[in-house]
């Protein structure tokens, strides 16, 4: 995939499309999916939509009791314990999934954190990079044999327009000095896009295709680490917490692009693309405002994707794809 491939495909859907619009008439019986974060916000919308179409969904959760309560009325859904910030937990969850399935058709990396105070996990890794990227990277590697066995699997990774805040900070990816919560978030979202680029390159001969996406602006639990005043100052909500941003989506609209990535026939034979508003995005100029849509070229760069992949393998000890 090159940046010349990164252009709109003429999707019949748009920024206003909902999960219901995208999934209308689709039949997914016999399909199995893993959805991280599948019990709240966009993940919950995703799980509900997939199961309503007949798919079986496994939801790894750091808080399994909370997840089971949220999904109590959802059929064909199983919750298993997993903490993306704890790679031992990720490996245990992946082993459990491998024992219960003979193939996996969809891996949807929806879980994430945003703009958190500085915190360290594992051997001192920056928390947002560790959870948003390294945890999902490890899970994808550990589940890859199941994805390859499907013969036509898709991996869908939730990135964000926040990737426009920064490329990978190769000199200091873990913010050993000068922590900035927004740059740390932006770096993790660039990493999400590069993960899809490299995974698609490595997996395409096995029929495994990968996509990254910006779901749009949505108020969900993702903002839980931000104060109400911060959200007011950014023009997102009013003093009562009600959404006032004119370009914000509903959770159903926010889940639509991920579901489109998972199911659209327009994406057959394609991969490594960055998606938004239920279509492939255009490449944005370096000077373009973050909210003007599009994807930065550095978030698609195959050499950077390979470099990040190797860095992530060395850091996590994840199983190389085979």
N, C-alpha and C positions, 0 to 999 in steps of 0.2 A: 504494500500500500504506500502510495506517495501522496503528497498534498494535492496533486492534480486530481486524485480520485475523491478528494474530500469536497464534495459539492452536493447541493440538494438533489434528491432523486425523483421529485414529483409525487411525493406522498399525497394521498387524498385527505390526510388529517392535518391538524394545525395546532397552534398553541392553545386554542379553546377546546380541543378534543378531550374527552374524558376517558377513563378506563373502560366505561361501558361502551363508548363509541368504538374504541379500538378492538374490543373483544367480541363485539356483536357477531353472532353466527359462528364463532370459532368452536371447534370440537377438539378437546385435548385429552380425552380418555386414553390411557396408556402412557401418558407423559408424566415424568417424575422431575420435580424441581427442588432445589435447595434455595431458600430465600433468607439471607441474613437480615436481621432487623425486621423479620416478617410478622411482627406482632404489634407494631405501632406505626403511626404516620403513614408514609408512602409504602413501607413494607407491608403493613396490614392491608392496605388497599390492593397491593400486588397479590398477596396470599389469597384474599377473598376472590379476586378476579380469576386467578388461575384455577382454584378449586371449583368455582362456579362453572368453569368450562370443562371440568372433568379431570383435571390434573391432580396427582398426588403431590403434596408439598411437605417438605421437611423444613422446620424452622429452628435453627440453632439459636440459643438464647442465653445470655448472661444471667437472666432472671427467669428461669423456666416456670416458676409458679405464676408470675405475672403474665408471662406469655400464654400459658394454658388458660388463664382466666379470660384474657383478651380474645382468645380463639375458641372459646368454649362452644360457640354455635357454628363453628366451621368444620365441615366434614372433610375427610380425606387429608387430614393435617396432623402431623406429629411434631412435637416439640422435644428437642434434645438439649442438654446443657452444653454451652460453649461460651468462652470469653475470648474475644478477638485479641485482647491485650495480653493473653497468656497462651503462648504457643504450645505448651504442653496440653492445655485444654483444647486447642484447635486440633492437634493431632489425635487426641482421644475421640473427639467428635467425628473427625474424618474416618477413623478406624471403625467406629460404630456404623457410620453410613455405608462404608464399603462392605461391612458384614451383612447389611440388610438389603442391599441393592446389587443388581448385576449390571446396571447401566444408569447413567444420569443424563437427562436431556437438557436441563437448564440449571445453570448456577447464576443466581442473581445476587450481587453484592450491594445490598441496599443500606446496611447498617453504617453508621458513621457518627463522628462527633465534629463540632465546629467551634472554633475560637475559644478553646478551653484555657484556663490558667495553666501555667507551666507545670507539667507533671512528668515523671519519668517512669518507664516500665522496663521490665527485663533487665538487661545489663546497662541501663541508663539511657535507653532510647527515648527520643522525644515522643510524647504520648499520642499526638494526632497522627504522626507519620507511622507509628507502630500500629495503632488500631486501624486507621483508615486504609493503610497500604500493606504493611508487613503481615498483618493477620489475614487479610484477604489473599495476599500472595501465597502464603503458606497453605491456606485452605484449598486454593485452586490447584496447587502442585499436588497435594495429598489426594485430591479427588480426581485428578487427571485420568487415571486408568478407567474410571467409570464414564467420564466424558468421552474418552476415545472409543469406548465400547458402544456408545450410542450410535456412532457413525454419522451423526448430524447434530451434535450438541451446540448450544450457544452459551456463551458466558457474557453477562451484562453487568457492567461495573458503573455504579453511580459516581460520577465525577461532579463537577460544578463549574459555573462561570467563574468561581473563585480561583480556578487554576490560572486565570490571567494575572493574579497578584504576583506570581513568581515561577520561574523555572526551578528545577531541582537545584538546591544549594550544594553543589558537589563539594565545596570546600568545608561545609559545616552543616550537613543535613539534619543533625540532631540538636542544632542550636546550643552548642556548648557555651557560646557567649551571645548576649544580646537577644534574648528570647522575645519574639513578637507573635502574639497569638494568631493574628491574621495572616502573616507570612507563613507561619507553620501550617495553618489550614490550607492556604493556597498551594504550598508545596505538596501536601498530601493529595490534593485533588489533581495536580499535574501528574503525580505518581500513579493515580488511578487510571488516567488516560494512557500513560505509557505502558502500564500493565496490560491493558487491552491490546495495544499495538504489538507488543512482543509475544503475548500469548497467542494472538491470532497468527503471527508469523510461524511460531513453532508448532501450532496445532492444526494448521489447515490441511496437511496431508492425512490427518486422522479424522477430518471432517469437523474439527472443533473451531468455531469462529467466535471472535470476541468483539465486543463493542463497549465504548464508554459513552456517557451521556450527561447532559445537564438537564435535570428535571424541571427547572424553572424556580422561581421564587415562591416558596410555600412556608407558612408558619406551621411548624410541627414541633415535636420534642427536640429537634436538632438545635433549637435556640435555647435549650434549657440552661446552658452555662452563661448566657447573656442576661444582664439585668433588664428590667422593663425600661429603664431610662435609656439604655443603649439602643433599644429597639425603637423607642420614641424619637431619639435624636437622629436615627437613620431614616425616619419617615415611614417605618414599617407598620407601626400600630399607634393607637391613641392612648390616652392615659388609663383607659379601662382594659387595654390589651386587645382591642378590636382592630382587625386588619384594615388599614387605610391606604396602603400602597396600591396604586392603580394597576400595576402590572403583576400583581400576585395571583397565583393560581390556587384553586381548591386542591385538597389532597388527591381527589380523583383525577384532576387534570395533571397533577404532578406525577402521578404513577403512570400516566398514559404513555409517555415516551419509552419507559422501561418495558412495558408490556408490548409496545410496538416493536421494540428491538428483539424481544423474545419470540415474536410470532410472525412478523411481516414477511410475505413472500418477496417483497421488493429487495430484501436483504439476502436472499438466497445467492450463494456464490460470492458474497462480499464479506468483508470483515476489516477490523482495525480502524473502523470509522468512529468519529465522535458525532453524537446525535443530539438534537434538541428540537422541541416542538414537533415531535413525531416525524422527523425527517433528518437527513444528514445535514450537518451544519456547514457553513462556508468558513474558509480560513480567514481570520481577522488580522488586521494590521497591528503592529506593535503599539501604535499610538491610539488605537481604538479603545473607547471606554469599555470597561468590563460588562456593563449592563446593555451594551449594544449587540450582544449575541456573537456567535462565532467561536472558533477555537484557535488558539495561538499555535503557530507552526512548531514551536518547541515541544508542545504536548503531543505531537504526532511523529517526532523525529525518530527514525528507526535506530540510529546509532545511540541516541540517548536511552531509548527503550531497552536496547541490549545491555548497555552499561548499567542501568538500574536493575535489570534482571540479575545480572551477575553479582552486583552489590547485595541484592536481597537474598540470593542463594547463599552467599558467604555469611551474611548476618544471621540468617534463620536456620541454616542447615537443612532447608527443605529438600524434599526428594526431587531431583532433576526430572524433567519430563522424559518419558521413555515410550 
